[in-house]
Amino acid sequence: MERADVLVVGAGAAGLMAGAFAGRAGAGRVVLLDGARKLGAKILVAGGGRCNVTHHAVDARAYAGSSPNAIRKVLRRFDVPATVAFFRELGVALKREETGKLFPVTDRAQTVLDALLRANREAGVEVRHPFRVETVEKIEGGFRVMGEWGAMEARRLVLATGGRSLPKSGSDGHGYALARSLGHSITERVFPALVPLVLPDGHPLCGLSGVTVPATLQLRSATGRKMTAFTDSTLITHFGLSGPSTLDLSRYWLDARHDDPGAHVTANWLPGTAPHDLDADLQALGTTVLRFLRERLPDRLARFLLETAGIDPETTGATLTRDGRRALVEAATAFPLPFAGDRGYRYAEVTAGGVPLAELELSTMESRVTPGLHLCGEICDVDGRIGGFNFQWAWASGHVAGVSVVDG
Ligand SMILES: Cc1cc2nc3c(=O)[nH]c(=O)nc-3n(C[C@H](O)[C@H](O)[C@H](O)COP(=O)(O)OP(=O)(O)OC[C@H]3O[C@@H](n4cnc5c(N)ncnc54)[C@H](O)[C@@H]3O)c2cc1C
């Protein structure tokens, strides 16, 4: 039986981080096993192929799932300056863009993947793939992992198998079964996050496919209580909505409607404009409503909102009726978005749910259930906003796991 000191299952962002730091810390023989034929698929597709490595202002409140306090405990052990320094040391300089996102100066995700693989190589870590792990078991003095390729044993095991999003990358949720078989629970609900949302077939908004505008998407409970809102670029597509605002909102809508089927979303296409301000502007309007809207919105959306409100585009302020004005204010600032569902894991950037952080010792990411087992990355019940937050979780939790697998 082949034996290592540490086995890391999953060579994505979190596993590569854990491997590199385990190797550097002198954990002995460290072997990374990954089921994928091609390594690092998610790092390569991230950020449109540029890899949004992190965000300059990472805060636990930008995450959901486990409690912000628990998430913060891990994030502060390997923060953004530490991430920047780590990549710089590997020869990957990061640049900060206006949005606060950090990318490699090369604008190439491959640079990031190459650096992580090099860090593992230089730390003496063996990376093997395609080595899919089918089962794991606790044995005397460690763990045995098995797959079609055979079996291996180690005194410590790191599970970094990700979630269910983008299953063709190799992250198909099997890691949850592995964690369960070692005594962990998985949150009752596991669902796509950062995922485009679908409108009912034939919804008129889909006719504006291709239009991108800044908008505020507001989620409310059935009783009208404001739950959360995101203001960002919003892309109208042939199936519904995408773009950062929609992706950020998606997990909150999917979560809310599970308990409250009446939870609903509206769009304010004029973010920052309150209904009464728009109403006042329309009352004082010295021009046509179309011209007014076109100064603020793309032509197609402006015409669509007028049609929705039943107003002739050439109507002037003087001839706009009170009912017409109210209908237009509602269409522009509280446009109902009766989402029917989401685009699923194939299009989701992350997975909500997973192993609750309450089951881990957060200073080491070691299991409180099965000593010697560590978990890191997206397999944990942590999902972040768009903008580099999910990788930062992977770097931080992977680092904590990696430096903690040294015995004696
Ligand atoms: C299209 C897209 C774009 C994204 N862009 C960004 C971005 O720009 N910035 C950002 O912060 N986040 C982004 N994300 C999210 C980010 O990629 C993930 O949060 C992050 O990769 C999670 O890292 P991980 O190592 O935990 O899991 P993963 O990256 O999913 O890695 C898990 C690894 O485990 C392997 N594995 C799974 N099961 C087994 C098994 N049974 N045996 C062996 N190996 C196994 C898989 O093959 C995979 O390599 C994006 C995600 C997607 C899908």
The ligand as an SDF file (V2000), in Angstrom:
LIG
                    3D

 53 58  0  0  0  0  0  0  0  0999 V2000
  -17.1130   30.3570  -14.5600 C   0  0  0  0  0  0  0  0  0  0  0  0
  -16.5720   30.6670  -13.1930 C   0  0  0  0  0  0  0  0  0  0  0  0
  -15.9000   31.8600  -12.9820 C   0  0  0  0  0  0  0  0  0  0  0  0
  -15.4300   32.1790  -11.7030 C   0  0  0  0  0  0  0  0  0  0  0  0
  -14.7450   33.3460  -11.5330 N   0  0  0  0  0  0  0  0  0  0  0  0
  -14.2750   33.6490  -10.2880 C   0  0  0  0  0  0  0  0  0  0  0  0
  -13.4840   34.8250  -10.0970 C   0  0  0  0  0  0  0  0  0  0  0  0
  -13.1020   35.5040  -11.0560 O   0  0  0  0  0  0  0  0  0  0  0  0
  -13.1050   35.1230   -8.8160 N   0  0  0  0  0  0  0  0  0  0  0  0
  -13.4380   34.3430   -7.7360 C   0  0  0  0  0  0  0  0  0  0  0  0
  -13.0860   34.6700   -6.6040 O   0  0  0  0  0  0  0  0  0  0  0  0
  -14.1350   33.2080   -7.9100 N   0  0  0  0  0  0  0  0  0  0  0  0
  -14.5480   32.8370   -9.1530 C   0  0  0  0  0  0  0  0  0  0  0  0
  -15.2290   31.6740   -9.3400 N   0  0  0  0  0  0  0  0  0  0  0  0
  -15.4310   30.7910   -8.1590 C   0  0  0  0  0  0  0  0  0  0  0  0
  -14.1360   30.0490   -7.8510 C   0  0  0  0  0  0  0  0  0  0  0  0
  -13.6520   29.4720   -9.0520 O   0  0  0  0  0  0  0  0  0  0  0  0
  -14.3880   28.9540   -6.8130 C   0  0  0  0  0  0  0  0  0  0  0  0
  -14.9780   29.5070   -5.6690 O   0  0  0  0  0  0  0  0  0  0  0  0
  -13.0820   28.2720   -6.4310 C   0  0  0  0  0  0  0  0  0  0  0  0
  -12.4740   27.7320   -7.5950 O   0  0  0  0  0  0  0  0  0  0  0  0
  -13.3230   27.1540   -5.4220 C   0  0  0  0  0  0  0  0  0  0  0  0
  -12.0990   26.5060   -5.1950 O   0  0  0  0  0  0  0  0  0  0  0  0
  -12.0310   25.0280   -4.6070 P   0  0  0  0  0  0  0  0  0  0  0  0
  -10.6060   24.6540   -4.7050 O   0  0  0  0  0  0  0  0  0  0  0  0
  -12.7010   24.9820   -3.2950 O   0  0  0  0  0  0  0  0  0  0  0  0
  -12.9190   24.1440   -5.5760 O   0  0  0  0  0  0  0  0  0  0  0  0
  -12.7260   23.8130   -7.1190 P   0  0  0  0  0  0  0  0  0  0  0  0
  -12.0410   24.9220   -7.8150 O   0  0  0  0  0  0  0  0  0  0  0  0
  -14.0670   23.4070   -7.5880 O   0  0  0  0  0  0  0  0  0  0  0  0
  -11.7180   22.5820   -7.1290 O   0  0  0  0  0  0  0  0  0  0  0  0
  -12.0690   21.3180   -6.6690 C   0  0  0  0  0  0  0  0  0  0  0  0
  -11.1780   20.2990   -7.3190 C   0  0  0  0  0  0  0  0  0  0  0  0
  -11.4740   19.0200   -6.7520 O   0  0  0  0  0  0  0  0  0  0  0  0
  -11.4950   18.0530   -7.7610 C   0  0  0  0  0  0  0  0  0  0  0  0
  -12.3580   16.9550   -7.3040 N   0  0  0  0  0  0  0  0  0  0  0  0
  -13.6790   16.9980   -7.0160 C   0  0  0  0  0  0  0  0  0  0  0  0
  -14.1220   15.7960   -6.6030 N   0  0  0  0  0  0  0  0  0  0  0  0
  -13.0410   14.9820   -6.6290 C   0  0  0  0  0  0  0  0  0  0  0  0
  -12.8530   13.6000   -6.3080 C   0  0  0  0  0  0  0  0  0  0  0  0
  -13.8650   12.8390   -5.8830 N   0  0  0  0  0  0  0  0  0  0  0  0
  -11.6070   13.0650   -6.4630 N   0  0  0  0  0  0  0  0  0  0  0  0
  -10.5510   13.8200   -6.8960 C   0  0  0  0  0  0  0  0  0  0  0  0
  -10.6910   15.1290   -7.2070 N   0  0  0  0  0  0  0  0  0  0  0  0
  -11.9170   15.6990   -7.0700 C   0  0  0  0  0  0  0  0  0  0  0  0
  -12.0060   18.7620   -8.9850 C   0  0  0  0  0  0  0  0  0  0  0  0
  -11.5830   18.1230  -10.1710 O   0  0  0  0  0  0  0  0  0  0  0  0
  -11.3960   20.1500   -8.8210 C   0  0  0  0  0  0  0  0  0  0  0  0
  -10.1630   20.2660   -9.4720 O   0  0  0  0  0  0  0  0  0  0  0  0
  -15.6620   31.2940  -10.6140 C   0  0  0  0  0  0  0  0  0  0  0  0
  -16.3060   30.0840  -10.8390 C   0  0  0  0  0  0  0  0  0  0  0  0
  -16.7560   29.7610  -12.1140 C   0  0  0  0  0  0  0  0  0  0  0  0
  -17.4480   28.4420  -12.3170 C   0  0  0  0  0  0  0  0  0  0  0  0
  1  2  1  0
  2  3  1  0
  2 52  2  0
  3  4  2  0
  4  5  1  0
  4 50  1  0
  5  6  2  0
  6  7  1  0
  6 13  1  0
  7  8  2  0
  7  9  1  0
  9 10  1  0
 10 11  2  0
 10 12  1  0
 12 13  2  0
 13 14  1  0
 14 15  1  0
 14 50  1  0
 15 16  1  0
 16 17  1  0
 16 18  1  0
 18 19  1  0
 18 20  1  0
 20 21  1  0
 20 22  1  0
 22 23  1  0
 23 24  1  0
 24 25  2  0
 24 26  1  0
 24 27  1  0
 27 28  1  0
 28 29  2  0
 28 30  1  0
 28 31  1  0
 31 32  1  0
 32 33  1  0
 33 34  1  0
 33 48  1  0
 34 35  1  0
 35 36  1  0
 35 46  1  0
 36 37  1  0
 36 45  1  0
 37 38  2  0
 38 39  1  0
 39 40  1  0
 39 45  2  0
 40 41  1  0
 40 42  2  0
 42 43  1  0
 43 44  2  0
 44 45  1  0
 46 47  1  0
 46 48  1  0
 48 49  1  0
 50 51  2  0
 51 52  1  0
 52 53  1  0
M  END
$$$$
